[in-house]
Amino acid sequence: MSQKFTFNPKEGIDNPALVISDDIVPDVCPRLCLLKREEGQGFGFYLQKETGCRGHVVQQVASWSAAERSGLRDGDRILEVNEDFVDNQEHSKVVLKVQASGLHVCLLVLSAEQYERALSEGTDLMALVQAHRGNGCARPRLCHINREPGFGLGLSIIPTEGDKGRFYLDPVSEGPAERAGVRAGDRLLWINGVMVSSLSHSALTKKIKKCEDYVTILVIDSISDDSYIRRKMPIFPALACTHNLPHRPKTLHLVQGPEGYGFLLRQEKLTSGRIAHLLREVDPSSPAEVAGMEDGDLLLAVNGEQVEGVEHEDIVRRIRQSGQQVTLTTISIQGREYYTQLGFSPLLFYEQDTPQKGRFPGLTPQRRDVHSHQLCPRLCVLHKEDAGFGFSLAGTQNEPGTYIGQVAAGRAAERAGLWEGDVIMEVDGQHVERQHFEEVMSLIKKAGSPLRLLVLAGSEYEVLRYGRLAMSPGPIPHGTQDADSTQHKFV
């Protein structure tokens, strides 16, 4: 049995190993930042993943922005987004959680100093977050209830006497509401995108009667409701777990075929007035059809990055620059209209599966090593064979820049050290980085044997392109070998 130590003000501490210090180090304490933005505005900060460092780092907090008003500061590390622990999640998914939050986002953060201290002391960050929230607090629930013959919604709404806008729910046993996740005694907060705090009981009843086929409601149990009130936290849909939500987005993994992906991307105006990017003219048996694409699907994200509100030409560029494969997140028009009515993004509760790949195709981990101070171009010498050099070119129409599309196994290009995704910097000593695809292809067709290509791995080129490193003056030479020079159809 462990010994108990007592403290008597007259006698002092009865354990000589305990010492009182004047310099007490404050405990690591997370900060809660609640950000609210206006429609058409951003939250006012950037989220960065620092190479070789753990954590998601807040950068460039704008003056007078929602981020600054919430108390967010440069260097803060984000532990939670909308009460989801994200310190151990992929950076792209954390960014998407923030982007899809709508007009509100709730961030739990540590300062840079506290974060580093917690890591050095081996603090369990997940346990730290749980302690901050307290025990017995469950998340609100977003429940979608379909009307059923004989049951209706299977739900009674009970107003609180003398407290306008405060309603409790009593679901019918085994009825539609109970099966959708509603429990007896739940407090009703929100219905079909509208907060109920300003509604009278009669107004709420009329609103529900107008919902012919379904309602989507936000509810919370009474104990958890008290916890949110105690912590002075507003409750909004982004904080919820979901039950029975329809119209889930889907992820399509496309690998480019000989004729491209086999679909057309078109910008159109929907009946709601919303401008959307729709997938049209899906070719039979094409990679798009095989992946599950349907004509009229609406595009939400490209390679895990949200594209709603992005310029059409920029989306086309992102797809083309994905190279030989691309991951698209889509939803039906009907599904998008459903989420528009609710007032949040379809991606809010969607965990998509995006393959880990670079912007350029064919980059294996060992080929992604970038020197800490310099980039090293490679000089590849190709000797032409009867079947050519054994590689194909790819590029974006009407834009400068050409890279290696495919490298045939065992052929001259592979033996010379070319990799899929390599960006061509020079052809036989002529600089071609800013030349268009057609010009580079013409140079290669006219070249003799051997063909000398100065290239950079795609990941290294991205670093060079954004000016973070310098290129080494001395290229790394590689061995020997030409090109079946065909431009890829990207979309």
N, C-alpha and C positions, 0 to 999 in steps of 0.2 A: 504494500500500500504506500502511495507517495506521501512524503512528509509535507505538512502544511506549514507555511511560514506566516507569522502574524506581525503586525506593526503596532507598536505602542508609542504614542507621541513622547512619553517621558523616557522610555528606554531605547527607542530607535528600532532598527531592523534587526531581527534575530538571526539573519543569515548574513555572515560576513562577506559572502561572495557578491552580494547585491550592493551596487554603488549608485548613488544619485548624482547625475551629471547636470551641470548648468546648461550645456549645449545639447539640447534634445533635438534629434533629427525628426522632422515631421513625417508622419506616415504617408505612404503613397496613397493618394486619394484621387480617384477619377473625377472629372468635371462633366456635367451634363450640359450640352449645347443644343438648344432648340432653334432651328432655322426656319423662317417663314419668308418666302419670296412672293413677289407679285407675278401675275400671268405675263409671260414673255420675257421675264428677267431670269438671271441665274442666281445661284446662292452666293457667288462672289469669292470662290477659292478654288485652288487646284489641288488635286490629290496625286502624290508622287510615290513611286517605289524606288528607293535608293539601292543601287547595285551593291550587293554584299552586305546590306543591312536589313534587319528584320523590321517589319512594321509598315504601315501606310501613313505617309507623312503629309501633313497639311502645308501648302505653300501658297504664297502670293495672295494673302487675305486682303481683299480690296477695301479701301476706306468707305465707310458709310454703307457697306453691303450687309446683307442678312447674316453673313458669316461673322463679320466684325461685331454687329449688334448682339449676337448670341454669346460672345466671349471667346470665339475660336481665334487661335493665334498661330502664326507661322511656327512650324516645327512640332506642333502637336501631333501625337500618334493616335489614330482612331482605333479604339477597341471594339466598339459596337456601332452598327448602323441600324436604326429602328429596332433596337433591342435584339439584333442578331449579332453574335460574337463573330468578328471578322478578322481578328489578328492572324489567324491561321488559314485564311482563305486567299485564293488567287487574286492578284491586284485587279485584273480586268473585271472580275465579278463584283468586287467591292465598288468600283467606279460605277458599274451598271446599277447597283442597288441605290446609290445616291441619285443617279440620273432618273431612275424610274420612280422616285419617291413622290413626285408631284410637287405641290406647293409647300409641303412641310417635310422636314427631315430631322430626325433625332440622332445626335451623335454623342457617344460617350468617349472621352479622350483623356489622355495623360500628357502632361508637358514632356518635352524631349528629355529634360533632366530626370523627371520621375520615371519615365519609361526605361531609360538606361539603368537607373538604380534598381528598378524592379527586376530587370533581366539579370543584372550582376548578382543580385541576392537570391536568384532562383525562384522568384515569386510566381505562383500559379495565377496567371492573369485572368483565366476563366473564373476561378474561385473568387478573385478580387471583384470581378464584375457582379457575380452573384451576391456577394456580401453587400455591395452597394445597393442592389435592388431590394434585398431582404427576402426572407422566406415567405412562402405561401402566396406569392403574387403570380397569377397566371396571365397570359397575354389575352387581349380582347380577341373575339372570334368574328370572322366575316362569314356569314351563313347565307347560302342561296337556297330559297325555298320555292318549290314548284307546287302550284295548286293541283289538287287531286279531287276527282268526283267523290262526293260524300264526305270529304274532309275539309275542302277548301285549303287554307294554309295550315290548319290544325293548330291555331294559336289564339290565345286570349291576351289582350293588352290591358294592364291594370294601372291606372293613374295613381300618383301619390297625392293624397289629400292635402290641399294647401300648398303644393309645390309644383308649379306649372313647368311642363317640359320634362318631368321626371316620370318615366314609365317602366314597369316591370312586366315580365312575360311569364305566361303559364301555358306550355305546350301540351297538346293532347298526347296521351301515352301512345307511342308507336306511330304517331301521325307524321305528316311531311316535315313540320318544323323540328320535331325531336330528332328525326332521322337526319336532318340537315345540320344538327349540332347545337340546337337551342336547348337550354336546360331551365327547369323551373327556378324562378327567382332571378334570372338574368335581367340586367338593366339594359333597356334599349337606348342606343346612342345615336343611331344614324340609319336611314332607310333610303335606298336607291340614290345615294349621293347627297342626301339632305340631312343636316343635323336636326334632331327632334327637340332640342332644348327650347326652341322658340315656338313650338306648336302646342295648341290646345288638344285635348283628347278628341274632340269632334273633328278638328282639322286633320289629325293623324288618321282617324278612322276613315275619313273620306279619301285620303291619299292612298290608303291600302286598298280600298274598294276599286280605285281606278286601275290598280295593277291587275290586269286580267289573268296572266299566266304565271307570274312569279314575282317575288320580291327578293332583294339582297339587303341584308341588315347587318349592322355592327352591334355586337352585344358584349357584355362583360359580367362576370359574377360579382357579387356584392363585396366579398373580401378583397379581391383584386382591385375593384373600383375604389375602395378606401385607401389602398396602397398608392394608387395613382394620385388621388387627392392629396394624400400626405406628402408626396414628393412634388406636388404642384406641377404635375405633368399632364398636358392635354392628351386626349385619346383620339387618334385618327387612324384611317384604314391601313396605312403603311406599317403600323405596329402590330397588326393582327396576324393570327394564323387563319387559314382558310378551310372552309368545309363546303364541298359540293359545288365549287365555282365552275361554270361551264366555259366553253370557248377557250380552251387552253391554247397558247401558241405552240407551234411545233418547230423542231430543229431539222434542217435539211443539210446533209453533208454531201456536197457535189464534187466529183472528180472529173475533170475535163476529159472529154472524148475527142476523137479525130475531128469532129465537126463542131467542137465547142461544148458549151453546157446545154444548149438547146432550149433557150427561152428568151423572151424579150422583156425588158424592164421599161415600164411606161408610167409617166406622171399624169395623174388624172384628178379631177375634182369629184368628190363623193357627193351624194344627195344632201349630206349634212353641211356641205360647204367646205369640209376639210380637204386639203391637198394631200394626196397619198401617192405612194410609189407601188404600182401593181405589177404582178408577174403575169405576163400574157404569152399566148402562142407557144405553149409548151409542146415541143416536138415529140411525136410518138417514139418510144424506146430510147429517148435521149437520157443523159445523166440526170437532168432535171426531173423527168417523169419517173425514172427509177427511184430517185430519192424521195418521191412522194409529193412533188409540187403539183398544185392544181391551178388551172387557169382562173385568174381573178384573185388569187391570194394576195394579201397586202404585206409588204416587206417592213419588218420592224428593226432588224439588226443585221449587220454584216460582220462576221468573225467576232461575235460577242460585243460589238460596239453599236449602240443605239443610233439609228439613222433617221428616225422621224424628225422632221424639221430641217434636215440637211439638204443642201442643194442637190438636184438630180444629177448634175454632171459629176459632183464629188462622189456620189454613191457609185456611179458607173466606174469611176476611176478606182475606187477601193476594190470593187469586184475584179476588175482587170488586173490590178496589181497583186491580187492574191495568187496569181500564177496558175498552177495546175489543179488547185482545189480551193474551195471556198465553203464556208458555213453560213447559211442564211436562216434567220428566225422569221417565221411568217405567221399570219393569222387570217381567218376569213374576214370579209368585209362586215358580215353580220356580227362576228365576234368583236371587231374593233369598235363598232357602234355601241355594243353593250358596255365596253369599258369607258367609252366617251361619256355615256350616260352616268356612269358611276363616278367619273371625274378623276381617274388615275390610269396609269399606263398598264397595258397587258403584261409588261415585263416585270411588274412590281413583285409578283409572287412566283415568278418563273425562274427555275434553276436550269439554265440550258447547258448542254454538253458541247463545249467548243474544243476541238482538238488543239493541242499545244503545237503551234507552228509559227514560223516567222512570217513577215510580210511577203517575203519571196519564198518560192517553193523549194522543197528538197534540201532543207538545211538540217542536217543531223547535228546532235549536240557537240560532237567533237569538231565540227566545222564552224561552230559559232564562237570559238575562242577569239576574243578581241584583246590585243595587247593593251596594257594599261596606259601607255603613252603614245603609241604610234600604231597606225594601220599598215598592214603589209600586203601590197598587191602581189599577184602571182603572174609570172610570165609562162604561159602554156604554149609549147611548140607542137603543132599538129602536122603529121605527115599524111597526105591524102591517100586513101585506099580506093579500090574499084567502086565501093559503095558510098564513097564520100568521106567526110570527116566524122560522121557519127553523132551529130548533135542537131538540135533545132533551136531556132531563135524565137523570142517572144518580146512583145512590147505593146505600148498603148498607142492606138491610132492617133495621129496628129499631135503627138507629144514626144519630146526628146527622151532618150533612155532606152537601152536594149539589154536584155539579159538572156541567159541560157535557159531554154525551156525544158528540153529533155536531153539526156545523155544515154546513148545506147551502150548496153553492157558489153564489155570486151572489145569495144571499137576504139578508134584512134583518139577520140575526145576523152574517153575515160582514162586511157593510158597516159594522156598528156596532163592529167590532173584537173580537168574541168569538172565542175559540180553543177547540178541543177540549182538555179537561182543566182549563179554568178553574174555580176553586172560587168559588161564590157566597157573598159576604159580606153583601150587603144587597139587598133587593128594594124598590124605591121608598122608600128611606130606612129600611126596617125591617130590623134586624139579624137574620140568619138562620143564622149560622155554626153554632150549636148546635142548630138545629131539624132535625127529621127530614125525609126526602125528601117524604113525603106532605104535610106542612105547607107546604113550599116550593112544591111543585107546585100546591097549592090557591091560594096567594097569587098565583102567576103567572097561573093561569087566570082569577082574578077581576080582575086588573090591566087597566087600560085601555091606550090608546095615546097617547103613547109609554110604553114600559116602561123603567125605569131600573134597571140591574143594576150593583152594585159587585162587582168580581171580582178575584181574584189568580190569576196563573199557578200551575199545580199545583206546580212546583218551588219557587216562592217561598213557597207556603203551607206546604210541608214545612219550610222554614227557619223560618217564623214559628211553626209548631206546636211545634217543639223549642226555641223561645226564644232563637235565636242572633242574631236581628236584630229591630229595631223596625219597625213599619209607619208609613210616611210619613202625616202628617195630611192631606195634600192629594192626592186621587186624580187620575190622569191622565185627562182627559175623552176619550171617543171618540164617533164619530158616531152615527148613528141606529139600532133595529128590533125573534117570539113563539114560542111554543113548542108544538110537537107534544109534549105532556108525557106521555111514556110511560116507565115505569121499566124498566131493562134487566134481563133475566134473566141473572145472571152465571154461575150454575152449574146 
